[in-house]
Amino acid sequence: FEISNAVNLFTNSEELLKFILSHAIEILQAERGSIMLLDDQTDELVIKVATGGRYRAISSNPIKLGAGVCGKVAFEGIGIICNEGFKDSRFKNFGSIMPVEDINSLICAPLKFKEGTIGVINIVNKKNNQLFNKNDLSLLTLIGSQAAVTIENNKLYELSITDGMTHLFVHRYFQARLSEELLRARRYGLNLSLIMIDIDNFKKFNDTYGHQTGDLVIQKVASTIKDTVRTAIDIPCRYGGEEMCIILPETKSEEAFLTAERVRKNIASLSVNHSSGVLHITVSIGVASYPLHAKDRETLIKASDKAMYDSKQAGKNQTTIASELS
């Protein structure tokens, strides 16, 4: 029941997977585990989350369907118990993120959705030197089936709120989240900042070098924004066209300005290769904060947009903080 409701608790897919995995480890009284999902392009298993024990923060190699215990489970859609651990003849080490010599027992169940399998869940080492049994496998298989539905529902939700080209949040989501964060800031006396970003001379990129180059520029800028902001705290969105924005909860204008400058400098270091030469990218940025520069959603957007326009007028490739409310 908790796993089925988890899709309502988490908008971040990694946090959702961690929630599912930690519950499975706890219920089966095990030391650690991992969740692997099938890559849509390669049809290989890739580790998405791993927790517990002595996991090392390195990636394992993708695993082909049918290879090793987890590959066999993903291919056949039937769970496997390996109470001989890494000594089991079916076990393969694919550059695992865990020390395989520590695997004394292993249970692997498929994540089945409708008629197919989307991945596997691995649970390692039952505590107190106990062995996994058929009841454990039945329970993990049930968890896996429910988890698969939750994961797929979350994937659909992410698609509905994410822009396909930039992988930033869509404009509709931006408006809803900004309203939510403003309500929270007003209720608890918090600061809230908004960064508005516009790509300089973007029309020239499209008109001179073509729309494919223009799309590549947008994608590179969006990727840089995502890599620069605070994960799971800041909210990067595509406002429209070549304009993007970042909602920064519990952030003063001075702090937002520093973030905006990091974004601007990181983007200024980008380049796009073209047959006519190397193209360089810059952006103009505006920063506004509640309650210093605005009292509601509309005035906050307007203030950050005006500050961005001031950056354009002042020569582009710079960041401007909005004027204080009088």
HUTAHU-V488925 format. One record per backbone hydrogen bond with DSSP energy under -0.5 kcal/mol. NH is the residue of the N-H (numbers start at 1). CO is the residue of the C=O. If there is no record, write none. Layout:
nh:NH co:CO
nh:NH co:CO
This chain:
nh:5 co:1
nh:6 co:2
nh:6 co:3
nh:8 co:5
nh:9 co:6
nh:10 co:6
nh:13 co:11
nh:16 co:12
nh:17 co:13
nh:18 co:14
nh:19 co:15
nh:20 co:16
nh:21 co:17
nh:22 co:18
nh:23 co:19
nh:24 co:20
nh:25 co:21
nh:26 co:22
nh:27 co:23
nh:28 co:24
nh:29 co:26
nh:30 co:25
nh:31 co:124
nh:31 co:125
nh:32 co:124
nh:33 co:51
nh:34 co:122
nh:35 co:49
nh:36 co:120
nh:37 co:46
nh:38 co:118
nh:39 co:44
nh:43 co:39
nh:45 co:63
nh:46 co:37
nh:48 co:35
nh:49 co:35
nh:51 co:33
nh:53 co:31
nh:55 co:52
nh:56 co:97
nh:58 co:56
nh:61 co:94
nh:63 co:45
nh:65 co:43
nh:66 co:71
nh:67 co:64
nh:71 co:67
nh:72 co:68
nh:73 co:69
nh:74 co:70
nh:75 co:71
nh:76 co:72
nh:77 co:73
nh:80 co:108
nh:82 co:106
nh:85 co:82
nh:86 co:103
nh:87 co:84
nh:88 co:85
nh:91 co:88
nh:94 co:92
nh:100 co:98
nh:102 co:99
nh:103 co:100
nh:104 co:102
nh:106 co:82
nh:107 co:123
nh:108 co:80
nh:109 co:121
nh:111 co:119
nh:112 co:110
nh:113 co:116
nh:116 co:113
nh:118 co:111
nh:119 co:111
nh:120 co:36
nh:121 co:109
nh:122 co:34
nh:123 co:107
nh:124 co:32
nh:125 co:105
nh:127 co:29
nh:129 co:126
nh:130 co:127
nh:137 co:133
nh:138 co:134
nh:139 co:135
nh:140 co:136
nh:141 co:137
nh:142 co:138
nh:143 co:139
nh:144 co:140
nh:145 co:141
nh:146 co:142
nh:147 co:143
nh:148 co:144
nh:149 co:145
nh:150 co:146
nh:151 co:147
nh:152 co:148
nh:153 co:149
nh:154 co:150
nh:155 co:151
nh:156 co:152
nh:157 co:153
nh:158 co:154
nh:159 co:155
nh:160 co:156
nh:161 co:157
nh:162 co:158
nh:163 co:168
nh:167 co:163
nh:169 co:236
nh:170 co:161
nh:174 co:170
nh:175 co:171
nh:176 co:172
nh:177 co:173
nh:178 co:174
nh:179 co:175
nh:180 co:176
nh:181 co:177
nh:182 co:178
nh:183 co:179
nh:184 co:180
nh:185 co:181
nh:186 co:182
nh:187 co:183
nh:188 co:184
nh:189 co:185
nh:190 co:185
nh:192 co:290
nh:193 co:248
nh:194 co:288
nh:195 co:246
nh:196 co:286
nh:197 co:244
nh:198 co:284
nh:199 co:242
nh:200 co:282
nh:202 co:199
nh:205 co:201
nh:206 co:202
nh:207 co:203
nh:208 co:204
nh:209 co:204
nh:209 co:205
nh:210 co:206
nh:214 co:210
nh:215 co:211
nh:216 co:212
nh:217 co:213
nh:218 co:214
nh:219 co:215
nh:220 co:216
nh:221 co:217
nh:222 co:218
nh:223 co:219
nh:224 co:220
nh:225 co:221
nh:226 co:222
nh:227 co:223
nh:228 co:224
nh:228 co:225
nh:229 co:225
nh:233 co:230
nh:234 co:230
nh:235 co:247
nh:236 co:234
nh:237 co:245
nh:238 co:169
nh:239 co:237
nh:239 co:243
nh:240 co:243
nh:243 co:240
nh:244 co:197
nh:245 co:237
nh:246 co:195
nh:247 co:235
nh:248 co:193
nh:248 co:246
nh:249 co:247
nh:250 co:191
nh:251 co:248
nh:256 co:252
nh:257 co:253
nh:258 co:254
nh:259 co:255
nh:260 co:256
nh:261 co:257
nh:262 co:258
nh:263 co:259
nh:264 co:260
nh:265 co:261
nh:266 co:262
nh:267 co:263
nh:268 co:264
nh:269 co:265
nh:270 co:267
nh:272 co:279
nh:274 co:277
nh:277 co:274
nh:279 co:272
nh:281 co:270
nh:284 co:198
nh:285 co:318
nh:286 co:196
nh:287 co:320
nh:288 co:194
nh:290 co:192
nh:291 co:294
nh:293 co:289
nh:294 co:289
nh:300 co:296
nh:301 co:297
nh:302 co:298
nh:303 co:299
nh:304 co:300
nh:305 co:301
nh:306 co:302
nh:307 co:303
nh:308 co:304
nh:309 co:305
nh:310 co:306
nh:311 co:307
nh:312 co:308
nh:313 co:309
nh:314 co:310
nh:315 co:312
nh:316 co:311
nh:320 co:285
nh:322 co:287
nh:325 co:292
